């Protein structure tokens, strides 16, 4: 059996930490345990500013799974139908 060199599903970066990232982390060690922006309002505002869109159009989350969960919780209520793109579109109940 061939050993796995790197499995993308681990959601890890196998490259070394960039020097700027190391400096930012080292500089924030005194406050690293603080939850300063739990809802990511600052990140959302900065992304919106850089993209030139309203902050209400930007969603931040802990990975694609968390963003999908937020979307489903907001839009897929009992009794609603959900369509997924496939060769033949198929709709299912939430």
Legacy VTK file of the C-alpha trace (Angstrom):
# vtk DataFile Version 3.0
C-alpha trace
ASCII
DATASET POLYDATA
POINTS 94 float
0.000 0.000 0.000
1.342 3.438 -0.939
1.661 5.815 2.044
-0.341 9.056 1.944
2.017 11.987 1.486
-0.668 14.574 2.101
-4.406 14.071 2.275
-6.376 17.210 1.421
-9.336 16.126 3.551
-7.181 16.717 6.650
-7.724 20.455 5.973
-4.110 21.182 6.859
-1.406 23.197 5.151
1.745 21.158 4.625
3.881 24.190 3.731
5.978 26.023 6.358
4.511 29.044 8.118
5.182 32.275 6.224
7.481 34.749 8.018
4.771 37.437 8.151
2.297 34.986 9.687
4.878 33.905 12.264
5.524 37.569 13.195
1.783 38.298 13.486
1.246 35.265 15.718
4.263 36.026 17.878
3.109 39.632 18.268
-0.337 38.559 19.426
0.640 35.936 22.028
-0.422 38.168 24.937
-3.992 38.388 23.613
-4.300 35.102 21.724
-6.814 33.703 24.230
-9.206 36.640 23.864
-12.284 36.473 21.668
-12.112 39.958 20.253
-14.480 39.647 17.303
-16.544 36.484 17.716
-18.905 37.359 14.840
-16.063 38.386 12.477
-17.533 41.868 11.981
-14.081 43.374 11.399
-13.118 40.702 8.866
-16.470 41.002 7.105
-16.159 44.798 6.888
-12.612 44.617 5.517
-13.491 41.997 2.877
-16.534 44.060 1.844
-14.412 47.213 1.610
-11.776 45.504 -0.548
-14.403 43.980 -2.852
-16.485 47.153 -2.997
-19.679 45.440 -1.837
-21.978 45.999 1.170
-20.922 44.063 4.285
-24.349 42.399 4.263
-23.234 40.526 1.110
-20.203 38.938 2.854
-20.431 35.855 5.073
-17.538 34.618 7.193
-17.328 31.208 8.810
-14.998 28.464 9.945
-14.653 26.732 6.585
-17.029 25.748 3.808
-18.908 23.270 5.988
-19.799 25.978 8.505
-20.899 28.336 5.721
-23.087 25.634 4.175
-24.609 24.937 7.589
-25.416 28.645 8.020
-27.004 28.736 4.573
-29.088 25.607 5.175
-30.227 26.826 8.593
-31.368 30.110 7.040
-33.027 28.775 3.883
-33.933 25.114 4.311
-36.860 24.895 6.689
-39.147 21.864 7.052
-41.384 21.458 4.036
-39.220 23.488 1.633
-37.633 21.893 -1.393
-33.935 21.904 -2.192
-32.610 21.402 -5.728
-29.093 20.216 -6.439
-27.430 20.588 -9.845
-26.926 17.198 -11.455
-27.287 15.755 -14.886
-31.006 15.611 -14.177
-31.961 18.214 -11.568
-33.459 16.533 -8.551
-35.454 18.284 -5.841
-35.805 16.853 -2.354
-37.504 17.965 0.833
-35.330 19.539 3.533
LINES 1 95
94 0 1 2 3 4 5 6 7 8 9 10 11 12 13 14 15 16 17 18 19 20 21 22 23 24 25 26 27 28 29 30 31 32 33 34 35 36 37 38 39 40 41 42 43 44 45 46 47 48 49 50 51 52 53 54 55 56 57 58 59 60 61 62 63 64 65 66 67 68 69 70 71 72 73 74 75 76 77 78 79 80 81 82 83 84 85 86 87 88 89 90 91 92 93
